[in-house]
Amino acid sequence: MMYLQFQIILCIGLIFSTSADTTFNEVLNALTSKNVEMAQLDFHNCVDKCKINALKTNKNNINQQLIELKDEIVLGKIELNKTSDRLLELLGLDASHNTRRLKRCCAFFHRNLFAVEQPKFTSNDHMEVLTILRFSTAFRILHNCLEKYKCLNISMDDLLWGFYNRNPNSRNNDPNLKSFTYQLLEGVVFRNTTPKYFVSTLKQYIYGPKCKKPFVKYCTAAYYTYLITESPILNNIFKDIRRLKL
């Protein structure tokens, strides 16, 4: 264990020299770029199923416009309930095509852009070290993301405490966002819950069950994605840990 602690201390500087400056823009760009093909496919499947004839031809051109739409969503240039208007504008199509069915397909598109995946690691040690080393940066990513997309109407301190502990007079312990994150991540790593459950549950922890702002969920997806992203430095440490346990 002393060797493990030494290795963790040694690698903190190495990891944070590169990852501590990571921004939510970088995480969201990476996440949405990875997911864009899946989001495009689901969009076209929705268009076919809904028989939106104006968008059933020239899928390559539509895919290019969907990529531009993705970039504008990530930059916060458009409201998510206006994606269908903007897509028609990019495609040069009349606003008369902006039906409820198209709005539904555009909602599928932007939801899939922020889909989260199962971690590639299955080690409890791996998860614990990632949570310890990355929480501060992950929390900053979450806070800055919520601020960027105008979801932040609470202080950083309240964000740490969570929705059900907003009242300072009812607080008996320390803020538990970090421990709650670890608990949720443990469930995902051991496949007792899903990444989607992690995101939706943490969203509720932050803003309560009645929150309807999509970007709260998407910023939580960025938080989760940053926490589970592996690095070569950490992978080498975990190889050493496994050897020590044999």
Buried (B, 14 or more C-beta within 10 A) or exposed (E): EEEBEEBBEEBBEEBBEEBBEBBBBEBBBBBBBEBBEEBBBBBBEBBEEBEBEBBEEEBEEBBBBBBEBBBBBBEBEBEBEEBBBBBBBBBEBEEEBBEEBBBBBBBBBBBBBBBBEEBEBEBEBBBBBBBEBBBEBBBBBBBBBBEBBEBBEBEBEBBBBBBEBBEEEEEEEEBBBBEBBBEBBBBBBEEEBEBBEBBBBBBBBBBEEEBEBBBBBBBBBBBBBBBBBEBEBBEEBBEEBEEEEE
